[in-house]
Each structure stands twice: as structure tokens, then as C-alpha cells.
Amino acid sequence: MQLSMTGHGQSRFHDDHHEISVEIRTVNSRHLKLSVYADLDVALQSKVESLVRSQVHRGTVTVRVNVKSFAAGGYELNEPLIRSYWTRLSEIAGQGESVSVESLLSLPGVVIEKSADDSRELWPRLEKVVTEAIENLQTMRKREGEDMQQDMLANLDLIEKRLNAIRKLAPSVSQSYSKRLTERINGLLEKYDITVEATDVIREVGIFAERVDNSEETVRLGTHLTHFRETISDTPKAGRKLDFLVQEILRETNTIGSKANDSGIATEVVEIKTSIERIREMVQNIE
């Protein structure tokens, strides 16, 4: 089953210590472009990126992580700095005045707030939320990918139907040309009283038949259609390969069209190109 490159997934977690929310959005792109927006230390952010990369391999991916901590971290006094402040302030104040504790505590650097978040404690919770967000994202991408896959297979069936019509029409093209050429020659013979060798007519028809022969192109086109079906059904994350096959299908179709010299075949080629364009648009969004 193919995956769409467009999707959205989110997850939340809440306990007495943390509130964590993770949102992941993806859109189509030729390569993987990952952006993580989070107020995390380098180690945690790197873990988040690695976790996302292990599941998403192509597309523009935006990850937003919000972490709130409710646990009290505690405080610590900078005793050497307090002594330095005390000594200096006492010298300035002199013996007649005392230095208050409140004034000391308000000075910069005296009170150090200890962080409540420890990366080793936060990561198991964060990993769980990121994993759930990825799972929700993948569910959406699988659902959209399945819809696109069914649509592409339906369009392949339409192309196959048109290709079979071209195969049936192809033999009549040379026959029609031979008939028109013969009628034209007979008209000239009657008008100008001239003669034409039968071998000349046969040679002209042969040259035309070779020029409009599309048997090789129809065989290759049929092979590409079979390969496309096998790839989309059996090969995961086949976006790039499917894109290449669409180009090959279009190339063979264009060649058939250039050789057509028949309104019926030309009509079938136009319909095939319409289906190819629908497939091409969807393939651009397959991982």
C-alpha cells in the first residue's frame, strides 16, 4: 500500500509533572525536509528528529512540540557570592547600619533556580507522545494513499481499454491508405491516360505502413502498464519509481500519437493522455 505525502497527526499527554503536545504536518516534496520547532535541549530535539525520520522518508515535514512543566524545581543559594555581597555592603554601610537579608536575596545571582526537567525523565513521556502523533499521521497518510492508489488503478484500466482500441484500429490505417491511394491513382490514369506499375503502388503503401506502424510502442506501453500495476501493489514507498514509469508511459503514448495518421487513434491517444495526467498528479503526492 502506498502512502500519501500529505497528512496531519497530533497527540497530547498530561500528568502531575508535564503537559506535552506534539503536532506533525506533512506535504509533498521531492526529498525529505524536516523542521522541528521545540523548546528542547539539543539531545532531546535530536531524538525527536531521529524518531520522525525513522517513519517518514519523503516530503516536507513540520513538527511542533510544546512542553510545560508543573513540578517545582527548587532553589539553591550561591553562598560565595552572598559572602562577597555581604562583605562589600557592610563596608559601604559602615558600623551604624546593617545589611538586610531581603536586600541580599534580591541581588543578581544570589538565588539559583534549579530546573525541574531532567532529559532522562522527560524523554520517555515525550517519546510516547511523538510516537502517537506519528501513528495518527500514518493512519491519515495510509487512508489517502489507498484512495489515490485505487484511483490510479482505475485510470490504468481506462488506458488499457484505449490501448486495446488502438490495437484494433491500427491494421485498418494502412488498408485505408492503400484504398485512398489506389482510388487517386485510378483517377489520374483516367484523366491523363498514363500507366503506373503495381510494384510502385505496393512500395508506396509499404513505406506508409512502416511509418505508421505502432506495434512496438503499443507493446512497450502495455509492458509499462503491467509494471506500474505491480509496483503500486507490491512495492512500498514507490513514489519515485512510479513517477519514472509515468514518464515512460507518456513517452510511448506521444510516439503512438505522432504516428497515428488516423482520427480514431488520435482520439484514443487524447483520452490516454487525460488519464496519464490524472495519474501523474497523484504520483507527485506518493511517498
C-alpha positions as semicolon CSV with decimal commas, in nm:
position;residue;x (nm);y (nm);z (nm)
1;M;0,000;0,000;0,000
2;Q;0,129;0,343;-0,096
3;L;0,146;0,639;0,145
4;S;0,038;0,992;0,068
5;M;0,294;1,260;0,145
6;T;0,016;1,485;0,277
7;G;-0,108;1,428;0,628
8;H;-0,157;1,553;0,983
9;G;-0,116;1,388;1,320
10;Q;-0,116;1,509;1,677
11;S;-0,110;1,377;2,032
12;R;-0,121;1,507;2,389
13;F;-0,005;1,391;2,730
14;H;-0,076;1,529;3,078
15;D;0,020;1,425;3,428
16;D;0,121;1,597;3,754
17;H;0,463;1,680;3,616
18;H;0,424;1,765;3,246
19;E;0,185;1,869;2,975
20;I;0,313;1,769;2,632
21;S;0,159;1,828;2,290
22;V;0,301;1,723;1,953
23;E;0,169;1,817;1,608
24;I;0,310;1,685;1,280
25;R;0,215;1,811;0,934
26;T;0,348;1,680;0,602
27;V;0,316;1,798;0,242
28;N;0,465;1,661;-0,079
29;S;0,826;1,727;-0,176
30;R;1,088;1,550;-0,388
31;H;1,307;1,485;-0,083
32;L;1,274;1,473;0,296
33;K;1,281;1,818;0,456
34;L;1,229;1,801;0,832
35;S;1,178;2,103;1,060
36;V;1,129;2,061;1,437
37;Y;1,007;2,357;1,639
38;A;1,053;2,288;2,009
39;D;1,196;2,448;2,321
40;L;1,409;2,144;2,399
41;D;1,775;2,083;2,460
42;V;1,987;1,959;2,171
43;A;1,983;1,595;2,282
44;L;1,602;1,574;2,308
45;Q;1,546;1,756;1,981
46;S;1,786;1,518;1,807
47;K;1,591;1,220;1,944
48;V;1,264;1,366;1,817
49;E;1,414;1,417;1,470
50;S;1,551;1,061;1,461
51;L;1,215;0,917;1,563
52;V;1,032;1,107;1,288
53;R;1,293;1,020;1,023
54;S;1,257;0,651;1,104
55;Q;0,892;0,662;0,991
56;V;0,869;0,942;0,733
57;H;1,107;0,917;0,439
58;R;0,993;1,181;0,189
59;G;0,810;1,514;0,194
60;T;0,823;1,842;0,383
61;V;0,763;1,760;0,750
62;T;0,690;2,018;1,020
63;V;0,694;1,906;1,385
64;R;0,583;2,133;1,669
65;V;0,648;2,026;2,028
66;N;0,523;2,209;2,338
67;V;0,631;2,101;2,686
68;K;0,506;2,255;3,011
69;S;0,648;2,153;3,345
70;F;0,445;2,168;3,669
71;A;0,699;2,016;3,909
72;A;0,883;2,253;4,140
73;G;1,248;2,254;4,069
74;G;1,369;2,402;4,398
75;Y;1,627;2,671;4,466
76;E;1,992;2,693;4,562
77;L;2,180;2,981;4,727
78;N;2,511;3,098;4,585
79;E;2,694;3,117;4,916
80;P;3,029;3,250;4,789
81;L;2,851;3,533;4,610
82;I;2,638;3,610;4,917
83;R;2,953;3,643;5,134
84;S;3,111;3,871;4,877
85;Y;2,798;4,091;4,865
86;W;2,777;4,094;5,249
87;T;3,138;4,200;5,293
88;R;3,119;4,474;5,035
89;L;2,782;4,612;5,151
90;S;2,894;4,608;5,515
91;E;3,198;4,816;5,423
92;I;2,980;5,065;5,240
93;A;2,713;5,085;5,512
94;G;2,957;5,119;5,799
95;Q;2,902;5,024;6,162
96;G;2,588;5,232;6,200
97;E;2,374;5,036;5,953
98;S;2,306;4,668;5,894
99;V;2,253;4,481;5,571
100;S;1,908;4,307;5,548
101;V;1,864;3,951;5,425
102;E;1,589;4,068;5,186
103;S;1,824;4,307;5,012
104;L;2,085;4,034;4,971
105;L;1,838;3,787;4,822
106;S;1,729;4,042;4,563
107;L;2,076;4,084;4,422
108;P;2,163;3,916;4,087
109;G;2,294;3,561;4,103
110;V;2,226;3,504;4,471
111;V;1,932;3,267;4,422
112;I;1,977;2,993;4,160
113;E;1,661;2,823;4,034
114;K;1,712;2,452;3,974
115;S;1,544;2,311;3,663
116;A;1,271;2,057;3,730
117;D;1,309;1,892;3,389
118;D;1,561;1,617;3,352
119;S;1,607;1,492;2,996
120;R;1,626;1,133;3,113
121;E;1,291;1,166;3,291
122;L;1,120;1,372;3,019
123;W;1,219;1,161;2,716
124;P;1,002;0,850;2,789
125;R;0,694;1,073;2,810
126;L;0,795;1,279;2,507
127;E;0,880;0,968;2,304
128;K;0,535;0,825;2,370
129;V;0,359;1,143;2,254
130;V;0,574;1,179;1,941
131;T;0,515;0,811;1,855
132;E;0,137;0,851;1,890
133;A;0,143;1,163;1,673
134;I;0,338;0,973;1,406
135;E;0,090;0,683;1,423
136;N;-0,202;0,924;1,375
137;L;-0,017;1,086;1,086
138;Q;0,048;0,748;0,923
139;T;-0,318;0,650;0,957
140;M;-0,422;0,958;0,762
141;R;-0,147;0,911;0,502
142;K;-0,240;0,544;0,452
143;R;-0,607;0,629;0,407
144;E;-0,533;0,898;0,149
145;G;-0,271;0,678;-0,017
146;E;-0,523;0,394;-0,053
147;D;-0,776;0,627;-0,217
148;M;-0,514;0,754;-0,462
149;Q;-0,397;0,401;-0,539
150;Q;-0,749;0,289;-0,629
151;D;-0,794;0,598;-0,846
152;M;-0,467;0,535;-1,029
153;L;-0,554;0,169;-1,091
154;A;-0,890;0,276;-1,233
155;N;-0,715;0,515;-1,470
156;L;-0,475;0,239;-1,572
157;D;-0,779;0,029;-1,668
158;L;-0,902;0,317;-1,884
159;I;-0,563;0,342;-2,054
160;E;-0,563;-0,033;-2,114
161;K;-0,908;-0,008;-2,271
162;R;-0,795;0,274;-2,502
163;L;-0,477;0,086;-2,590
164;N;-0,679;-0,218;-2,697
165;A;-0,892;0,007;-2,916
166;I;-0,574;0,140;-3,082
167;R;-0,454;-0,216;-3,146
168;K;-0,781;-0,293;-3,324
169;L;-0,769;0,028;-3,531
170;A;-0,403;0,001;-3,634
171;P;-0,438;-0,255;-3,919
172;S;-0,710;-0,054;-4,090
173;V;-0,488;0,255;-4,118
174;S;-0,265;0,104;-4,389
175;Q;-0,566;-0,055;-4,559
176;S;-0,746;0,278;-4,572
177;Y;-0,437;0,448;-4,709
178;S;-0,395;0,176;-4,974
179;K;-0,756;0,222;-5,080
180;R;-0,727;0,602;-5,100
181;L;-0,401;0,580;-5,292
182;T;-0,545;0,333;-5,541
183;E;-0,852;0,547;-5,599
184;R;-0,636;0,855;-5,651
185;I;-0,410;0,675;-5,898
186;N;-0,704;0,537;-6,093
187;G;-0,843;0,886;-6,119
188;L;-0,513;1,016;-6,255
189;L;-0,489;0,728;-6,501
190;E;-0,828;0,807;-6,643
191;K;-0,762;1,180;-6,659
192;Y;-0,413;1,181;-6,805
193;D;-0,406;0,840;-6,976
194;I;-0,090;0,725;-6,800
195;T;0,014;0,393;-6,651
196;V;0,160;0,308;-6,310
197;E;0,334;-0,013;-6,219
198;A;0,166;-0,216;-5,943
199;T;0,502;-0,251;-5,770
200;D;0,519;0,128;-5,733
201;V;0,186;0,131;-5,556
202;I;0,286;-0,157;-5,333
203;R;0,616;0,013;-5,246
204;E;0,439;0,339;-5,154
205;V;0,190;0,159;-4,935
206;G;0,475;-0,032;-4,769
207;I;0,662;0,288;-4,688
208;F;0,347;0,438;-4,537
209;A;0,271;0,122;-4,338
210;E;0,618;0,125;-4,188
211;R;0,587;0,491;-4,098
212;V;0,256;0,449;-3,913
213;D;0,334;0,110;-3,756
214;N;0,295;0,145;-3,379
215;S;0,322;-0,220;-3,280
216;E;0,647;-0,170;-3,086
217;E;0,508;0,129;-2,898
218;T;0,184;-0,048;-2,806
219;V;0,379;-0,348;-2,675
220;R;0,607;-0,127;-2,464
221;L;0,311;0,075;-2,339
222;G;0,135;-0,244;-2,233
223;T;0,451;-0,359;-2,053
224;H;0,479;-0,028;-1,869
225;L;0,115;-0,053;-1,757
226;T;0,178;-0,402;-1,618
227;H;0,494;-0,284;-1,442
228;F;0,307;0,013;-1,293
229;R;0,036;-0,214;-1,152
230;E;0,291;-0,450;-0,999
231;T;0,492;-0,166;-0,849
232;I;0,199;0,020;-0,695
233;S;0,063;-0,304;-0,544
234;D;0,382;-0,473;-0,425
235;T;0,646;-0,203;-0,367
236;P;0,609;0,030;-0,065
237;K;0,722;0,392;-0,088
238;A;0,742;0,367;-0,467
239;G;0,672;0,731;-0,550
240;R;0,995;0,796;-0,741
241;K;0,970;0,471;-0,939
242;L;0,607;0,537;-1,026
243;D;0,699;0,887;-1,139
244;F;0,956;0,739;-1,378
245;L;0,704;0,487;-1,514
246;V;0,451;0,764;-1,580
247;Q;0,714;0,943;-1,790
248;E;0,774;0,624;-1,990
249;I;0,401;0,569;-2,041
250;L;0,364;0,926;-2,166
251;R;0,663;0,888;-2,399
252;E;0,519;0,580;-2,570
253;T;0,177;0,745;-2,595
254;N;0,325;1,053;-2,763
255;T;0,503;0,833;-3,018
256;I;0,181;0,648;-3,096
257;G;0,008;0,982;-3,141
258;S;0,276;1,111;-3,376
259;K;0,235;0,800;-3,593
260;A;-0,143;0,792;-3,578
261;N;-0,247;0,942;-3,914
262;D;-0,596;0,835;-3,815
263;S;-0,867;1,031;-3,635
264;G;-0,982;0,728;-3,437
265;I;-0,636;0,655;-3,300
266;A;-0,577;1,026;-3,235
267;T;-0,896;1,036;-3,024
268;E;-0,784;0,736;-2,819
269;V;-0,441;0,896;-2,762
270;V;-0,606;1,212;-2,626
271;E;-0,810;1,005;-2,381
272;I;-0,498;0,814;-2,273
273;K;-0,314;1,140;-2,208
274;T;-0,603;1,262;-1,993
275;S;-0,573;0,953;-1,772
276;I;-0,194;0,984;-1,763
277;E;-0,223;1,342;-1,636
278;R;-0,456;1,232;-1,356
279;I;-0,213;0,959;-1,257
280;R;0,086;1,197;-1,276
281;E;-0,079;1,444;-1,036
282;M;-0,142;1,171;-0,780
283;V;0,204;1,015;-0,817
284;Q;0,355;1,353;-0,723
285;N;0,199;1,306;-0,378
286;I;0,308;0,944;-0,321
287;E;0,599;0,885;-0,078
